[in-house]
Amino acid sequence: MGEYPPTMADLRNVVLTHGQWPAIFRAKTEVDILSALGFATSTIARLVERAKHNGTTVENEMLYDGAVEENTYYRTIADYFHLAFLDTIDPAHLVDMASMDTQLVFPYQVRLTYPNRMPQIAIVPRAEKLSEFASLLTRLPELASTLVVTTPSALRRAVWAAGSARRVRKAASELFELQPDHSARIVATGRQGLVVGTSVTATVCACIMQPQLLLPLVHATVSLAYLASLSLRFVALFQQKYRKRPPKPAAVPAGPPPDYTVMVAIYREAGMVGQLVSSLERLEWPRSRLDIKLVCEEDDTDTLAALAALHLPVYFEVVTVPPYHPRTKPKALAYALPAARGEFLAIFDAEDRPHPHQLIEAYERFRASGPELACLQAPLIIANVDESYVSTLFAVEYAALFRGLLPMLARYRMPLPLGGTSNHFRTAVLRKVGGWDPFNVTEDADLGLRLYRLGYRSETLRCQTLEDAPVSLPIWTGQRIRWFKGWLQTWLVLTRNPILTGRQMGLKATIVFHLMIGGMLLSALLHPLILLFMVNAGLTLIHTPLSDIPGTDLALMLLDTSNVLGSYITFLGLGVGSMIGLEKLKVGHRWLAVPLHWMMTSYAAWRALNELRTNPFFWKKTPHRPTRKR
């Protein structure tokens, strides 16, 4: 800070005798105004070039750089104009209305009402407008009694609190009210229940009445459907050896970067917030253009206390979500979405360690592509590959999905079921399509398919995100049950009107969707049955001469054996084949547990099918722990 500014008495004397504020308040540039406020010229000079490069103001750079604390800065302005300063605003003094939500993005002013005195306007002054403000006070000195100065953070906190009940209701119900065909709030329609119930009943009755004819037919149908579900992975496995690394996008024209919002929904993660904040602080993006929102449940006092103890930088904002059904991650994200300031928006999880360059790569890809590219999925890589059998097979599965299957689908412009984290969106498109479905417990897969239905595309990035996999079977099972339940929800949503879905997606994409989502569910549910078929075939071969076995039975035996072995081969081939050398070494001999992994997966799928009936919107929380130093 430089020399302290003139006192209010000095300024008032100038106004009274000359009818104007001192000449410094008639300055034409922001630099002159900040100097007049008493901030060090060396600090201002250091930030001028940065402001030009980022397309922001010196004031913004000063606040986001940490050169001055937010409260100190705005208190200085308030003192200069002899106005009251509020570092907190009581939300009871705000009258909630929908138009007030704009203040969450651009916090400029709110009206404060009181029961026994005149209302006031709480303002967030901007340095570039202070000379005009001084002129206004010169003309209307009585205006000073109606104004108070506050900070952007204090104003946003008050607006969040004042409208929390309205916003949380809107977050939970808006998609269902505006686009009911895309919402999983209705688990299954009457038509879907009728079709499934009639089909199952008719099949069972027919098998009872004509078992010798119908049972082999059902066996063949089930086995062929299972084989079809593996076809996408066979194609991805084949292309793995011949695919070329995608070219880097052309460099975007030089110019100021846009605002970029990063949102993280955290719940019961008090032990993770330190690692999370450190990871987010490593992201390469101008701080004055970064808008990080940590979305936390209002009754999660431990996590909120841990965040408060960190003294977060000004570009972080903690958004508290009131308790409201459903208690899901997508509901929390939908609650915070209206406040996103960025042209682009990224989603991360509490345990994530995103590559520092990830935002820059996503920005370059968006700028080099057309507006139909709405989302970019970064690859998720498991860091604790060798910690347990569970984490090893989890890592293999993630490698197959994020480095094998999804890139192949993106190359052919097919729909992508997104992962639950490291998604980068065009914010305007995300809002246009309705955001996340609060009632779908795999909101990521649902959103990726909805984007495709509505005419948008998703692609994949190079820069990865590291995270740790579950290491114990109970935690893995709980997470996997939720995933299968969400995939079932997604499949039911897209099959409510199969003709309309087919028209929106096209024939090829519709087939891919059914093979990808329906096939994944079918293979998990049917794997024990197919394994039983194969074991029965083996026993038959032991006790019956090959010449005495009918040709149809031999064909079914071969088909069942191909299904079981194909499941294991595609799982390992696509997963391990997508890994780097060190990861492959860490897998070691644990690949031998793949048959057990498939049985665990089937168990979780059947549990999910039952939970979809009994508790469809329950979100099983996956606990996390800070990364161990390895």
C-alpha positions in Angstrom: 0.0 0.0 0.0 1.2 3.5 -0.7 0.3 6.7 1.1 -3.2 6.5 2.6 -5.8 8.4 0.7 -7.3 11.8 1.7 -9.9 11.7 4.5 -13.6 12.0 3.9 -13.6 15.4 5.5 -11.1 16.6 3.0 -13.1 15.2 0.1 -16.4 16.7 1.5 -14.7 20.1 1.7 -13.7 19.9 -1.9 -17.3 18.9 -2.9 -18.8 21.7 -0.9 -16.4 24.4 -2.1 -15.8 23.3 -5.7 -18.8 21.1 -6.4 -16.6 18.3 -7.6 -14.4 15.4 -6.3 -10.6 15.8 -6.4 -8.9 15.5 -9.7 -7.7 12.0 -8.9 -11.3 10.8 -9.1 -11.6 12.2 -12.6 -8.8 9.8 -13.7 -9.5 8.1 -17.0 -7.7 4.9 -16.4 -8.1 2.0 -14.0 -4.4 2.3 -13.1 -4.8 5.9 -12.0 -7.8 5.0 -9.9 -6.1 2.2 -8.1 -3.1 4.4 -7.5 -5.4 7.1 -6.1 -6.9 4.5 -3.7 -3.4 4.0 -2.3 -2.3 0.7 -3.8 1.4 0.3 -4.5 2.4 1.4 -8.1 4.9 -1.5 -8.3 2.1 -4.0 -7.7 -0.2 -2.3 -10.2 2.5 -2.2 -12.8 3.3 -5.9 -12.3 -0.3 -6.8 -13.0 -1.0 -4.5 -16.0 0.5 -6.9 -18.6 -1.2 -9.9 -17.1 -4.5 -8.1 -17.3 -3.9 -7.4 -21.0 -2.9 -11.0 -21.7 -5.9 -12.5 -19.9 -8.4 -9.9 -21.2 -9.4 -8.9 -17.6 -8.9 -5.8 -15.4 -6.0 -4.9 -13.2 -8.5 -5.0 -10.3 -9.4 -8.6 -11.0 -5.7 -9.6 -11.4 -4.9 -7.9 -8.1 -7.7 -9.8 -6.2 -7.1 -13.2 -7.8 -3.3 -12.9 -7.5 -3.6 -12.5 -3.8 -1.8 -9.1 -3.8 -4.6 -7.8 -1.6 -7.3 -9.5 0.4 -10.8 -9.1 -0.8 -12.1 -7.6 2.4 -9.2 -5.2 2.6 -9.7 -4.0 -1.0 -13.4 -3.3 -0.7 -13.1 -1.8 2.8 -10.6 0.6 1.4 -13.0 1.7 -1.3 -15.8 2.0 1.3 -13.6 4.1 3.6 -12.5 6.4 0.7 -16.2 7.2 0.0 -17.1 7.2 3.7 -19.6 4.4 3.1 -20.5 1.6 5.4 -18.8 -1.7 4.7 -20.4 -5.2 5.2 -18.2 -8.3 5.2 -21.3 -10.4 5.6 -24.9 -9.9 4.5 -27.8 -11.4 6.4 -29.8 -13.3 3.8 -33.0 -12.4 5.8 -32.6 -8.9 4.4 -32.9 -10.1 0.8 -36.2 -10.8 -1.0 -35.7 -13.9 -3.1 -36.7 -13.8 -6.7 -35.5 -15.7 -9.8 -33.9 -12.6 -11.3 -31.5 -12.4 -8.3 -29.7 -15.5 -9.6 -27.8 -13.4 -12.0 -25.8 -12.1 -9.0 -24.3 -15.5 -8.5 -22.5 -15.1 -11.8 -21.9 -11.3 -11.8 -22.2 -10.1 -8.2 -22.8 -6.3 -8.5 -25.6 -5.3 -6.2 -28.6 -6.4 -4.2 -31.4 -4.6 -2.4 -31.4 -5.0 1.4 -34.8 -4.5 3.2 -35.3 -3.8 6.9 -38.5 -3.9 9.0 -38.0 -0.5 10.6 -36.0 1.6 8.3 -35.4 2.5 4.6 -33.9 -0.2 2.3 -30.3 0.0 1.2 -28.4 -1.2 -1.8 -25.3 -3.4 -1.2 -22.9 -2.7 -4.0 -19.6 -4.3 -5.2 -17.8 -1.3 -6.7 -15.6 -1.8 -9.8 -12.4 0.3 -10.1 -13.1 1.2 -13.7 -16.4 2.8 -12.7 -15.2 4.7 -9.6 -14.7 8.0 -11.3 -18.4 7.8 -12.5 -19.4 6.8 -9.0 -17.7 9.8 -7.6 -19.5 12.1 -10.0 -22.8 10.5 -9.1 -22.2 11.2 -5.4 -21.2 14.7 -6.2 -24.6 15.3 -7.9 -26.6 13.3 -5.4 -24.8 13.4 -2.0 -27.9 12.1 -0.2 -27.4 8.8 -2.1 -24.6 7.9 0.2 -27.0 7.1 3.0 -28.7 4.4 0.9 -25.5 2.6 -0.1 -23.2 0.0 1.6 -20.1 -1.6 0.1 -19.7 -5.4 0.2 -17.5 -8.0 -1.4 -18.4 -10.4 -4.2 -18.0 -13.4 -1.9 -20.3 -11.9 0.7 -22.9 -11.0 -1.8 -22.9 -14.4 -3.4 -23.2 -16.2 -0.1 -26.2 -14.1 0.8 -27.9 -14.7 -2.5 -27.2 -18.5 -2.3 -28.8 -18.6 1.2 -31.8 -16.4 0.3 -32.8 -18.5 -2.6 -31.7 -21.9 -1.5 -35.1 -23.5 -1.1 -36.3 -22.3 -4.5 -33.1 -23.4 -6.2 -32.9 -26.8 -4.7 -36.5 -27.6 -5.7 -35.7 -26.4 -9.2 -32.5 -28.5 -9.4 -34.5 -31.6 -8.4 -37.5 -31.1 -10.7 -36.6 -29.0 -13.7 -35.5 -31.7 -16.0 -38.6 -33.8 -15.2 -40.9 -30.9 -15.7 -39.4 -29.5 -18.9 -38.1 -32.7 -20.6 -39.9 -35.7 -18.9 -38.8 -38.1 -21.6 -35.2 -37.6 -20.6 -35.7 -38.0 -16.8 -35.3 -41.2 -14.8 -37.8 -40.0 -12.1 -40.2 -42.5 -13.5 -38.3 -45.8 -13.3 -40.3 -47.7 -16.0 -43.4 -46.8 -17.9 -46.5 -48.9 -17.9 -45.8 -49.9 -21.5 -42.3 -51.1 -20.6 -43.6 -53.1 -17.6 -46.3 -54.7 -19.8 -43.8 -55.7 -22.5 -41.2 -57.1 -20.1 -43.8 -58.9 -17.9 -45.6 -60.4 -20.9 -42.4 -61.6 -22.6 -41.0 -63.2 -19.4 -44.4 -64.9 -18.6 -44.9 -66.1 -22.1 -41.4 -67.6 -22.3 -41.6 -69.4 -18.9 -45.1 -70.8 -19.8 -43.9 -72.0 -23.2 -40.8 -73.7 -21.7 -43.0 -75.5 -19.2 -45.4 -76.6 -21.9 -42.8 -77.6 -24.6 -39.5 -77.9 -22.8 -37.8 -80.1 -25.4 -38.5 -77.6 -28.1 -38.3 -74.3 -26.3 -35.4 -74.8 -23.8 -32.8 -75.3 -26.6 -34.3 -72.2 -28.4 -34.1 -70.1 -25.3 -30.5 -71.4 -24.7 -29.5 -70.4 -28.2 -31.2 -67.0 -28.0 -29.5 -66.2 -24.7 -26.1 -67.3 -25.9 -26.3 -65.4 -29.1 -27.4 -62.2 -27.3 -24.4 -62.7 -24.9 -22.1 -63.0 -27.9 -23.5 -59.9 -29.5 -22.8 -58.0 -26.3 -19.1 -58.8 -26.6 -18.9 -57.7 -30.2 -18.0 -54.0 -29.5 -15.1 -55.1 -27.3 -13.9 -57.5 -30.0 -13.9 -54.7 -32.5 -12.1 -52.4 -30.1 -9.6 -55.2 -29.4 -8.9 -55.7 -33.1 -8.5 -52.0 -33.7 -6.2 -51.6 -30.8 -3.2 -53.0 -32.7 -3.9 -50.8 -35.8 -5.1 -47.5 -34.5 -3.1 -44.4 -35.0 -2.5 -41.8 -32.4 -4.8 -38.9 -33.1 -3.0 -35.8 -34.3 -2.7 -32.9 -32.0 -5.2 -30.1 -32.8 -4.0 -27.0 -34.5 -2.9 -24.2 -32.2 -5.7 -21.8 -31.5 -5.3 -18.1 -32.4 -3.7 -16.0 -29.7 -6.1 -14.1 -27.6 -7.5 -13.8 -24.1 -8.7 -17.1 -22.6 -12.3 -17.4 -21.5 -13.6 -18.1 -18.0 -13.4 -21.8 -17.1 -15.6 -23.3 -14.4 -14.5 -26.3 -12.4 -17.1 -28.1 -10.3 -16.5 -30.8 -7.7 -19.4 -32.4 -5.7 -18.0 -33.6 -2.4 -19.8 -35.4 0.4 -18.3 -36.8 3.6 -14.8 -36.1 2.2 -13.2 -34.1 5.1 -10.1 -36.2 4.8 -9.8 -35.5 1.1 -10.2 -31.8 0.8 -6.6 -30.9 1.3 -5.4 -33.2 -1.5 -8.3 -32.0 -3.7 -7.5 -28.3 -3.3 -3.8 -29.0 -4.0 -4.7 -30.9 -7.1 -7.0 -28.1 -8.4 -4.4 -25.4 -7.6 -2.0 -27.2 -10.0 -4.4 -26.7 -13.0 -2.8 -24.5 -15.6 -5.2 -21.6 -16.2 -5.2 -17.9 -15.4 -6.5 -17.5 -11.9 -8.5 -14.5 -12.8 -10.3 -16.7 -15.4 -10.8 -19.7 -13.1 -14.1 -20.3 -11.3 -13.8 -23.4 -9.0 -16.9 -24.4 -7.1 -16.8 -27.0 -4.4 -20.3 -28.2 -4.0 -21.0 -29.6 -0.5 -24.2 -30.7 1.3 -25.3 -28.3 4.0 -25.5 -30.9 6.7 -22.0 -32.3 6.0 -20.5 -30.2 8.8 -17.2 -32.1 8.9 -16.4 -31.4 5.2 -17.5 -27.8 5.5 -15.3 -27.3 8.5 -12.3 -28.8 6.7 -12.8 -26.5 3.8 -13.2 -23.5 6.1 -9.9 -24.3 7.8 -8.0 -24.1 4.4 -8.5 -20.4 3.8 -9.3 -21.0 0.1 -8.1 -18.6 -2.6 -10.6 -16.1 -4.0 -11.2 -18.2 -7.1 -12.6 -21.0 -5.0 -16.2 -20.9 -3.9 -17.9 -23.3 -1.5 -21.6 -23.9 -2.5 -23.8 -25.5 0.2 -26.7 -27.6 -1.0 -29.8 -27.8 1.3 -31.0 -31.3 2.1 -33.6 -32.3 -0.4 -34.6 -35.6 -2.1 -32.9 -37.1 -4.1 -29.6 -36.9 -2.2 -27.4 -37.5 -5.3 -24.3 -36.0 -6.9 -26.2 -34.9 -10.1 -28.7 -33.0 -7.9 -25.9 -31.2 -6.2 -24.3 -30.3 -9.6 -27.6 -29.2 -11.0 -28.0 -26.9 -8.0 -24.7 -25.2 -8.7 -24.9 -25.1 -12.5 -26.8 -21.7 -12.7 -23.9 -20.0 -11.0 -21.2 -21.3 -13.5 -19.3 -18.3 -14.8 -17.2 -20.1 -17.4 -17.7 -20.6 -21.1 -16.5 -24.1 -20.5 -17.1 -26.3 -17.5 -15.2 -29.3 -16.1 -16.3 -31.9 -13.6 -14.0 -33.7 -11.2 -14.3 -36.0 -8.2 -12.9 -35.5 -4.7 -10.2 -38.1 -5.2 -9.1 -36.9 -8.6 -5.6 -35.6 -9.6 -6.1 -34.1 -13.0 -3.2 -33.5 -15.3 -2.3 -29.7 -14.9 -2.6 -29.2 -18.7 -6.0 -30.8 -19.0 -8.0 -27.5 -19.2 -5.7 -26.1 -21.8 -6.0 -29.2 -24.0 -9.8 -29.2 -23.7 -9.9 -25.5 -24.6 -7.8 -26.0 -27.7 -9.9 -28.9 -28.8 -13.1 -27.0 -28.4 -11.8 -24.0 -30.2 -10.5 -26.1 -33.1 -13.8 -28.0 -33.4 -17.3 -27.0 -34.4 -20.2 -26.2 -32.0 -21.5 -29.7 -32.3 -18.6 -30.9 -30.1 -20.2 -30.5 -26.7 -18.1 -32.6 -24.4 -14.6 -34.0 -24.0 -13.8 -37.0 -21.7 -10.4 -37.2 -20.2 -9.0 -40.8 -19.6 -9.2 -42.0 -16.0 -6.1 -43.9 -14.9 -5.9 -45.9 -11.7 -2.8 -45.0 -9.7 -3.0 -47.8 -7.1 -2.9 -50.6 -9.6 -1.0 -53.1 -7.4 -2.6 -52.4 -4.0 -5.0 -55.3 -4.1 -6.7 -57.8 -6.5 -9.7 -55.5 -6.5 -7.8 -52.4 -7.5 -5.8 -54.3 -10.1 -8.8 -55.6 -12.0 -10.5 -52.2 -11.6 -7.5 -50.6 -13.3 -7.6 -53.1 -16.2 -11.3 -52.4 -16.6 -10.7 -48.6 -16.7 -7.9 -49.0 -19.2 -10.2 -51.0 -21.5 -12.9 -48.4 -21.2 -11.2 -45.0 -21.2 -8.2 -45.9 -23.4 -9.7 -48.6 -25.6 -13.4 -48.5 -26.1 -14.3 -44.8 -25.7 -11.6 -43.5 -28.1 -12.7 -46.0 -30.7 -16.4 -44.8 -30.4 -15.3 -41.2 -30.6 -13.3 -41.9 -33.8 -16.5 -43.2 -35.4 -18.6 -40.4 -34.0 -20.7 -42.8 -31.9 -22.4 -42.0 -28.6 -20.1 -42.0 -25.5 -21.4 -43.0 -22.1 -19.3 -40.5 -20.1 -17.3 -41.3 -17.0 -18.5 -39.6 -13.8 -15.5 -37.3 -13.7 -13.1 -35.3 -16.0 -15.8 -34.3 -18.3 -15.4 -30.9 -20.1 -18.5 -29.2 -21.5 -19.5 -26.2 -23.4 -21.5 -24.6 -20.6 -24.2 -23.1 -22.8 -24.9 -26.6 -24.4 -24.9 -28.3 -21.0 -27.7 -25.9 -19.8 -29.6 -26.2 -23.1 -29.9 -30.0 -22.9 -31.1 -29.8 -19.2 -27.9 -30.6 -17.4 -27.6 -33.7 -15.2 -30.6 -35.8 -14.2 -30.9 -35.7 -10.4 -32.7 -39.1 -10.4 -30.1 -41.0 -12.4 -27.4 -42.5 -10.3 -25.0 -42.8 -13.3 -25.8 -39.3 -14.5 -22.6 -39.3 -16.6 -23.6 -42.1 -19.0 -27.1 -40.7 -19.3 -25.9 -37.2 -20.1 -23.4 -38.5 -22.8 -26.2 -40.3 -24.5 -28.7 -37.4 -24.2 -26.2 -35.1 -25.8 -25.9 -37.5 -28.8 -29.7 -37.8 -29.1 -30.0 -34.0 -29.2 -27.4 -33.6 -32.0 -24.1 -33.1 -30.2 -20.9 -35.2 -30.1 -18.4 -36.2 -27.4 -14.7 -37.0 -27.9 -11.8 -38.0 -25.7 -8.7 -36.1 -24.5 -5.0 -37.2 -24.1 -4.3 -35.6 -20.7 -5.3 -38.0 -18.0 -6.8 -37.9 -14.5 -5.4 -40.1 -11.8 -7.5 -41.6 -9.2 -7.4 -44.5 -6.7 -9.7 -47.6 -7.1 -11.4 -49.3 -4.3 -9.2 -51.9 -2.6 -11.8 -53.9 -0.7 -14.6 -56.0 -2.0 -17.4 -54.4 0.0 -16.6 -50.9 -1.2 -16.2 -52.1 -4.8 -19.6 -54.0 -4.6 -21.5 -50.9 -3.3 -20.1 -48.7 -6.0 -20.7 -51.3 -8.7 -24.3 -51.8 -7.6 -24.9 -48.1 -8.0 -23.3 -48.1 -11.5 -25.4 -51.1 -12.7 -28.6 -49.5 -11.3 -27.8 -46.3 -13.1 -27.1 -48.1 -16.4 -30.4 -49.8 -16.0 -32.1 -46.4 -15.5 -30.4 -45.0 -18.6 -31.4 -48.0 -20.7 -35.0 -47.7 -19.6 -35.1 -44.0 -20.3 -33.8 -44.4 -23.9 -36.2 -47.4 -24.6 -39.4 -45.6 -23.5 -39.9 -44.6 -27.1 -37.6 -46.7 -29.1 -38.7 -45.4 -32.5 -38.1 -41.8 -31.5 -34.7 -42.7 -30.0 -33.8 -44.6 -33.2 -34.7 -41.5 -35.3 -32.7 -39.2 -33.1 -29.6 -41.4 -32.9 -29.6 -43.1 -36.3 -29.5 -46.9 -36.9 -25.8 -47.4 -36.3 -25.7 -45.4 -33.1 -28.8 -47.1 -31.8 -27.2 -50.5 -32.3 -24.1 -49.3 -30.6 -26.1 -48.0 -27.7 -27.9 -51.3 -27.2 -24.6 -53.3 -27.5 -22.8 -51.0 -25.1 -25.4 -50.4 -22.4 -27.8 -53.2 -22.9 -25.0 -55.6 -23.8 -23.0 -54.7 -20.7 -26.1 -55.3 -18.5 -27.0 -58.5 -20.3 -23.5 -60.0 -20.1 -23.2 -59.2 -16.4 -26.6 -60.7 -15.6 -26.2 -63.8 -17.7 -22.6 -64.7 -17.1 -23.3 -67.3 -14.3 -25.9 -68.9 -16.6 -23.5 -69.0 -19.6 -20.8 -70.4 -17.3 -23.2 -73.1 -16.1 -23.9 -74.0 -19.7 -20.2 -74.4 -20.4 -19.7 -76.6 -17.3 -22.6 -78.7 -18.3 -21.2 -79.0 -21.8 -17.9 -80.1 -20.3 -19.6 -82.8 -18.2 -21.5 -84.0 -21.2 -18.3 -84.4 -23.3 -16.8 -86.4 -20.5 -19.6 -88.9 -20.2 -20.9 -89.0 -23.8 -19.0 -89.9 -27.0 -18.7 -87.0 -29.4 -20.4 -89.0 -32.1 -23.5 -89.4 -30.0 -23.9 -85.6 -29.3 -26.4 -83.9 -31.7 -24.9 -81.2 -33.9 -27.1 -78.5 -32.4 -25.9 -79.4 -28.9 -22.2 -79.2 -30.1 -22.8 -75.8 -31.7 -24.3 -74.5 -28.4 -21.4 -75.9 -26.5 -18.9 -74.2 -28.8 -20.9 -71.0 -28.5 -21.0 -71.0 -24.7 -17.3 -71.8 -24.5 -16.6 -68.9 -26.9 -18.7 -66.6 -24.8 -16.9 -67.4 -21.5 -13.4 -67.3 -23.0 -14.3 -64.2 -25.1 -15.4 -62.4 -21.9 -12.0 -63.0 -20.3 -10.0 -62.4 -23.5 -11.6 -59.1 -24.3 -11.4 -57.9 -20.7 -7.7 -58.6 -20.5 -6.7 -57.9 -24.0 -8.3 -54.5 -24.3 -7.4 -53.5 -20.7 -3.8 -54.7 -20.4 -3.2 -53.9 -24.1 -4.1 -50.2 -23.4 -1.7 -49.9 -20.4 1.9 -48.7 -20.5 4.7 -51.0 -19.5 4.9 -50.2 -15.8 1.2 -50.7 -15.4 1.4 -54.1 -17.0 4.2 -55.1 -14.6 2.0 -54.0 -11.7 -0.8 -56.2 -12.9 1.5 -59.2 -12.5 -0.3 -62.5 -11.9 -3.5 -60.9 -10.6 -5.0 -61.3 -14.1 -5.8 -64.9 -13.0 -8.6 -63.5 -10.9 -10.6 -62.4 -14.0 -13.2 -65.2 -13.7 -13.8 -64.1 -10.1 -14.2 -60.5 -11.2 -16.9 -61.5 -13.6 -18.8 -63.4 -10.9 -18.5 -60.4 -8.6 -19.8 -58.2 -11.5 -22.8 -60.5 -12.0 -23.6 -60.5 -8.3 -23.6 -56.6 -8.3 -25.8 -56.6 -11.4 -28.4 -58.8 -9.8 -28.3 -56.7 -6.6 -28.8 -53.6 -8.7 -31.8 -55.1 -10.5 -33.4 -55.6 -7.2 -32.4 -52.2 -5.8 -33.9 -50.5 -8.9 -37.2 -51.9 -7.7 -36.8 -51.2 -4.0 -34.7 -48.1 -3.7 -34.1 -46.6 -7.2 -32.6 -43.3 -6.3 -30.4 -44.3 -3.4 -26.8 -43.1 -3.9 -24.3 -45.4 -2.3 -21.4 -43.2 -1.2 -18.0 -44.5 -2.1 -15.5 -43.6 0.7 -12.1 -42.3 -0.3 -8.8 -41.8 1.4 -5.8 -39.5 0.6 -3.3 -41.0 -1.8 -0.4 -42.8 -0.2 3.1 -41.7 -1.0 4.4 -44.5 -3.3 
